[in-house]
Amino acid sequence: MDDDELARAVREGLTRQAEQAEPDPAVVGRARAAASRRRRARFAVLGAAAAVALVVGTVVVVTTTRTGDDDAPAGPADSAAPRVTAATDGGDPEPTAWRTEYWRGVQVDVPADWGYGNPGLCGDLPTGTPYVGRPIGVTDACFTPGPDATPTAPYVWFDVPGAGPGVEDLGDGWTRETVEVAGTRVSVAAQDADLRARVLGSVEPGGLCDPDLDGVPEARFDRTMEGGGTFRSAHLCAYRGGDLVYASPVTDELFETTVDAVGGAPAARRCSLPPSEVVVVTGIFDDPYGPGITLFRDVVYDLTCGIATTTTYEHPGGPDHQVTEATVPWATPVFRRLLVGPLSGRWVYGRFIGVQG
C-alpha cells in the first residue's frame, strides 16, 4: 500500500466515524472557526486617526470630490445575485430585489437599490435617495443632523442616538419605527407602511460573521493531502474597534483575485500600533475526499499594519504583506463610509475614509 492509498484508507475510516456521529457539518465548521478566533487575546483599540498621529505627529487633511457613485449600493454584496421577490398586488409594487445589511449583532433586508449614508455627529445624510445609515464619522466637519427631522427618502438607521424603540411620527406622512434585536436598535422610516413592515420583519440576529472580534485573527489555510478542497462560498467581515460594521458575500472570482493580489504584495513593514480597522475575507471549501469536512481560508487585513496570509496549515502568522490598492479589490465606494484606510498614499482616499486632521 503506497502513501496515497494509506491516506485514503485513513480518511475513509474517519468519514465512517463522522457519519455514525451524524454532526451538522455547517455547525461544526463554523463552531471550529469561532472557537479558534475566540482564543485570541482581546486587543486595545485606538482610533485609526490617533494611531497615525503617534507616528507622523501632524496629519494633513486630504479631500477628494465625491460623486453620485458614492451613494450607489456598490461593494462586495453586488457580486452576489440579490434575492428576487414577487411584487405585491395592488398599490405600489414591492421592490423585486433585496440585499442583506449587517451591523454588529443584527442583519436586515433592504431594497437592493438603496444607497449608503452615515447619520450622526460627523456623518453625512443623503438627500432624496433611500439609504442604509451607520453612525460612523466620515468627516471632521461635524454637525448635528437632527435625527427627528422629516426624511427626504426612506431609510434604515443602525443604533442612531435618540431613536426608539417604538413608533414616531416625523411629519408629512413619514413614520419611523424602531426595534431592538440582539442589543442593537434598527430604525426604519418610510411613508409606505408595507415597505416599513417588510424591512422590519426581516430584522434578526446576524448569521454571516461574528458580531465582534476578541483580537486580530491569525491567517488560516486548511488543507488536506489532496489540496485545498472544492469552493463552496466566500464572504467578507469588516470591523472597527472589534465591532462588526459590515459584511457581505463575495464571489469565488473576487476571492481568488484577493488571494492572488495579496500574495504578490510587498513584504509588510515593522509595525507596533494597536489595530482598529480589521477585515477578514474568508473562503469556505468542501473536502472532496472527506464528506462533511469543511475547510477554511482566511486572509486577514489589519489596515493599520498589514495583511496576514499563509500558504500552509502549520504556519499561521501575523502581517506579512503591505496593504496596497491592488490588495483591496473588495474595497468599493461603500467602504468610504465604513473604515479608515492606511496611511500609504493618495489612493486610500478613493477606497476608504480619509485620515482626519
matplotlib code that plots the C-alpha trace (Angstrom):
import matplotlib.pyplot as plt

x = [0.0, 1.5, 1.2, -1.9, -3.7, -2.9, -4.2, -7.4, -7.9, -7.4, -9.8, -12.5, -12.3, -12.6, -15.6, -17.4, -17.0, -18.2, -21.3, -22.1, -21.9, -24.1, -22.9, -24.2, -21.2, -22.1, -22.4, -19.2, -17.2, -18.4, -18.0, -14.4, -13.7, -15.4, -13.5, -10.2, -10.9, -12.2, -8.9, -7.0, -6.3, -8.6, -6.9, -6.8, -8.5, -7.3, -8.9, -7.0, -6.5, -5.0, -2.8, -1.4, -0.8, 1.5, 3.8, 3.5, 2.7, 0.8, -1.7, -2.6, -6.2, -6.7, -10.0, -11.5, -14.6, -17.3, -19.5, -23.0, -21.4, -20.6, -24.2, -24.7, -25.0, -21.7, -19.5, -18.9, -22.7, -23.1, -21.1, -23.7, -27.1, -29.7, -32.8, -35.8, -39.3, -42.7, -44.4, -47.4, -50.9, -52.4, -50.8, -47.1, -45.2, -42.8, -39.1, -38.2, -34.6, -33.2, -29.8, -28.9, -27.1, -25.2, -24.3, -22.9, -25.2, -28.1, -29.0, -31.8, -33.0, -33.3, -34.2, -31.1, -31.0, -30.8, -27.6, -25.5, -25.2, -23.8, -26.2, -24.9, -22.2, -19.6, -21.7, -23.5, -27.1, -28.2, -31.0, -33.8, -32.2, -33.2, -30.2, -28.8, -27.2, -24.4, -23.3, -19.7, -17.9, -16.6, -15.5, -14.0, -16.7, -19.0, -22.7, -25.8, -28.1, -31.3, -32.4, -36.1, -36.2, -38.7, -37.0, -36.5, -36.4, -36.9, -34.0, -32.7, -30.6, -28.5, -28.0, -28.7, -28.9, -32.4, -34.3, -36.9, -37.7, -41.2, -43.1, -42.6, -44.4, -41.8, -44.4, -45.7, -46.8, -43.4, -43.3, -40.2, -40.4, -37.5, -37.0, -34.2, -32.7, -29.5, -28.8, -28.9, -31.5, -32.7, -34.8, -36.9, -38.5, -41.0, -44.3, -45.2, -46.4, -46.0, -42.4, -41.7, -43.3, -41.3, -38.0, -38.7, -40.0, -36.6, -34.6, -32.9, -29.6, -26.8, -25.6, -22.8, -20.0, -19.1, -20.6, -17.3, -13.6, -11.6, -8.4, -7.0, -7.4, -4.5, -4.4, -5.8, -5.4, -6.9, -5.6, -5.7, -3.2, -5.3, -5.3, -7.5, -10.9, -13.8, -15.0, -18.4, -18.7, -16.8, -17.7, -16.2, -16.4, -15.3, -14.7, -14.0, -12.7, -13.7, -17.4, -18.8, -19.8, -20.3, -20.5, -21.2, -20.9, -18.2, -17.8, -15.2, -13.6, -13.3, -11.9, -9.3, -8.4, -7.9, -5.6, -3.5, -3.1, -2.1, 0.4, 2.1, 2.2, 5.4, 6.5, 5.0, 6.9, 7.6, 4.5, 3.7, 0.5, -2.7, -5.3, -8.6, -9.8, -9.9, -11.2, -11.4, -12.0, -13.0, -13.2, -15.1, -14.3, -15.6, -13.1, -14.0, -12.4, -14.0, -17.8, -18.8, -15.4, -15.3, -12.1, -11.5, -9.1, -8.9, -7.0, -6.8, -6.3, -5.1, -5.4, -3.0, -0.2, -0.6, -2.2, -1.8, -2.0, -0.5, 0.1, 0.3, -1.9, 1.1, 2.4, -0.3, 1.1, 0.7, 1.0, 3.4, 2.2, 1.6, -1.8, -1.8, -4.6, -4.2, -4.7, -8.2, -10.3, -13.3, -13.0, -15.6, -17.2, -19.3, -16.0, -15.6, -18.3, -17.1, -13.3, -10.4, -7.7, -3.9, -1.6, 0.0, -0.8, -3.5, -5.2, -6.5, -9.0, -10.7, -11.2, -11.6, -12.4, -9.5, -7.4, -8.8, -6.7]
y = [0.0, 3.3, 6.7, 7.8, 4.5, 4.7, 8.3, 7.4, 4.4, 6.6, 9.2, 6.7, 5.4, 8.9, 9.5, 6.4, 7.5, 11.0, 9.6, 7.5, 10.5, 12.5, 16.0, 19.1, 19.9, 23.6, 24.0, 22.0, 24.0, 27.4, 26.5, 25.4, 28.7, 30.7, 28.8, 29.4, 33.2, 33.5, 32.1, 35.2, 37.9, 40.9, 43.9, 47.5, 49.9, 53.2, 55.2, 55.0, 58.7, 58.7, 55.7, 57.5, 60.7, 58.7, 58.2, 61.2, 63.9, 66.2, 64.8, 66.8, 66.5, 65.4, 65.9, 64.4, 65.2, 62.6, 61.7, 60.3, 56.8, 57.0, 56.5, 53.5, 50.2, 49.1, 46.7, 43.0, 42.5, 43.5, 40.5, 38.2, 38.0, 39.8, 37.8, 38.3, 38.5, 38.8, 42.2, 42.7, 43.0, 46.5, 49.7, 50.5, 47.4, 45.9, 46.1, 42.9, 42.7, 42.8, 42.7, 41.9, 44.5, 43.6, 45.7, 44.3, 41.5, 42.0, 41.7, 43.3, 43.1, 46.3, 47.0, 46.3, 49.8, 51.7, 53.6, 54.4, 57.3, 58.0, 59.7, 61.2, 63.6, 64.0, 62.0, 62.6, 62.4, 61.7, 63.9, 62.4, 58.9, 55.8, 54.6, 52.5, 54.5, 53.6, 56.0, 56.3, 59.6, 60.3, 63.9, 66.4, 68.9, 67.8, 68.8, 67.6, 66.3, 66.1, 62.5, 63.5, 65.7, 64.9, 62.5, 63.2, 59.4, 56.1, 54.8, 52.2, 53.5, 51.4, 52.5, 56.2, 58.0, 59.0, 56.7, 54.3, 51.5, 52.5, 54.3, 58.1, 60.5, 62.5, 64.6, 64.8, 61.1, 59.8, 57.2, 55.9, 52.6, 51.2, 47.7, 46.2, 42.8, 41.3, 44.5, 46.6, 49.1, 49.2, 52.2, 52.2, 55.4, 55.2, 56.6, 53.2, 51.1, 47.8, 48.7, 49.5, 46.3, 44.2, 45.6, 45.4, 41.9, 40.8, 42.0, 39.1, 38.2, 38.2, 34.9, 35.6, 36.9, 37.0, 40.2, 41.1, 40.1, 39.3, 40.1, 40.2, 36.6, 34.7, 33.9, 30.4, 27.9, 24.5, 21.9, 18.1, 15.9, 16.2, 20.0, 22.9, 21.4, 22.5, 26.1, 26.5, 30.2, 33.2, 36.3, 39.4, 40.7, 44.3, 45.5, 48.8, 48.6, 44.9, 45.5, 44.3, 47.2, 45.5, 42.0, 40.6, 37.5, 37.7, 35.6, 32.9, 35.2, 38.1, 35.7, 34.4, 37.9, 38.9, 35.9, 36.4, 40.2, 39.7, 37.0, 39.4, 42.4, 43.8, 42.5, 44.2, 46.8, 46.6, 47.9, 48.1, 50.2, 48.7, 47.6, 49.4, 48.6, 44.8, 43.0, 39.2, 37.7, 34.0, 31.3, 28.1, 24.8, 21.2, 18.4, 16.2, 13.1, 13.6, 14.2, 16.6, 18.1, 21.9, 23.8, 27.5, 30.0, 33.4, 36.5, 39.0, 42.7, 45.0, 48.2, 49.9, 47.4, 45.0, 41.7, 38.3, 35.2, 31.8, 29.0, 26.2, 24.9, 24.5, 28.1, 30.7, 34.1, 37.9, 40.6, 39.6, 41.9, 45.6, 46.9, 48.4, 49.4, 46.1, 44.1, 45.5, 44.7, 44.4, 48.0, 49.6, 53.1, 51.9, 51.5, 55.3, 55.3, 52.4, 52.1, 54.5, 53.3, 53.0, 56.0, 54.6, 57.0, 59.2, 56.1, 55.4, 58.3, 56.7, 53.5, 54.3, 57.2, 59.6, 60.2, 63.3, 66.2]
z = [0.0, -1.1, 0.7, -1.3, -0.6, 3.1, 3.3, 1.5, 3.9, 7.0, 5.5, 4.8, 8.3, 9.7, 7.4, 8.6, 12.2, 11.3, 9.6, 12.7, 14.9, 12.4, 13.3, 11.4, 9.1, 8.9, 12.7, 13.4, 10.8, 12.0, 15.7, 15.0, 13.3, 16.0, 18.8, 17.0, 16.8, 20.4, 21.7, 20.6, 23.1, 23.4, 21.8, 22.9, 20.4, 19.2, 16.5, 13.3, 13.2, 16.7, 15.8, 12.7, 14.8, 17.1, 14.1, 11.9, 14.5, 12.1, 9.7, 6.6, 5.6, 2.0, 0.4, -2.7, -4.7, -4.1, -7.0, -7.0, -7.3, -3.6, -2.7, -5.0, -3.2, -4.6, -2.7, -2.3, -1.9, -5.5, -6.6, -5.3, -7.1, -5.0, -3.8, -6.0, -4.6, -6.3, -6.5, -4.3, -5.8, -5.7, -4.5, -5.0, -6.2, -3.6, -4.6, -6.5, -5.4, -1.9, -0.2, 3.4, 5.5, 8.7, 11.8, 15.0, 16.0, 13.6, 9.9, 7.9, 4.3, 2.3, -1.3, -3.4, -5.0, -1.7, -1.1, 2.0, 4.5, 7.9, 10.2, 13.5, 14.5, 11.8, 9.4, 6.1, 5.2, 1.6, 0.3, -1.7, -2.0, 0.1, 2.1, 4.9, 7.7, 10.2, 13.0, 11.7, 11.4, 7.9, 8.1, 10.6, 9.6, 12.4, 12.8, 14.4, 11.6, 13.6, 13.7, 14.2, 11.1, 8.4, 5.9, 2.3, 1.4, 3.2, 5.3, 7.7, 10.6, 12.9, 16.5, 16.0, 19.3, 20.5, 18.2, 19.7, 20.4, 19.3, 16.6, 15.9, 13.6, 11.7, 9.8, 6.2, 6.4, 7.5, 10.3, 11.9, 13.8, 15.8, 17.1, 19.2, 18.4, 19.9, 21.8, 18.6, 17.5, 13.9, 12.8, 9.6, 8.3, 5.4, 4.2, 2.8, 5.8, 3.8, 3.0, 6.6, 7.8, 5.2, 6.2, 10.0, 9.5, 8.2, 11.2, 13.1, 14.7, 12.2, 10.8, 8.4, 10.7, 14.4, 15.8, 17.4, 17.5, 20.6, 18.7, 15.2, 13.9, 12.6, 8.9, 8.2, 5.4, 5.9, 3.5, 3.1, 1.4, -1.8, -1.7, -0.7, -1.5, -3.7, -3.4, -1.7, -0.8, 0.4, 2.5, 4.0, 7.6, 8.4, 12.0, 13.7, 17.2, 17.4, 16.3, 13.1, 10.9, 7.5, 6.0, 2.5, 0.4, -2.3, -5.4, -6.0, -8.6, -6.2, -3.5, -5.9, -7.1, -3.5, -2.6, -5.7, -5.2, -1.5, -2.5, -4.9, -2.5, -0.9, 2.5, 5.5, 7.3, 11.0, 12.9, 16.6, 16.5, 18.0, 15.5, 14.9, 11.4, 10.6, 7.5, 7.2, 3.8, 4.2, 1.6, 2.5, 0.8, 0.8, 1.1, -1.9, -0.3, 3.2, 3.1, 5.8, 6.3, 5.8, 5.1, 5.7, 4.3, 5.9, 4.6, 7.4, 7.0, 9.8, 7.8, 10.2, 9.9, 7.0, 5.7, 7.2, 5.0, 4.9, 2.4, 4.9, 7.7, 10.0, 9.9, 10.6, 11.2, 11.6, 8.9, 6.1, 3.3, 2.9, 2.2, -1.4, -3.7, -5.6, -2.4, -1.7, -4.8, -2.4, -1.2, -3.4, -2.6, 0.4, 2.3, 2.2, 4.8, 6.9, 7.6, 7.9, 5.5, 5.9, 5.5, 2.4, -0.5, -2.0, -3.5, 0.1, -0.2, -3.1, -1.2, 2.5, 4.9, 4.8, 7.9, 9.6, 10.9]

ax = plt.figure().add_subplot(projection="3d")
ax.plot(x, y, z, "-o")
ax.set_aspect("equal")
plt.show()
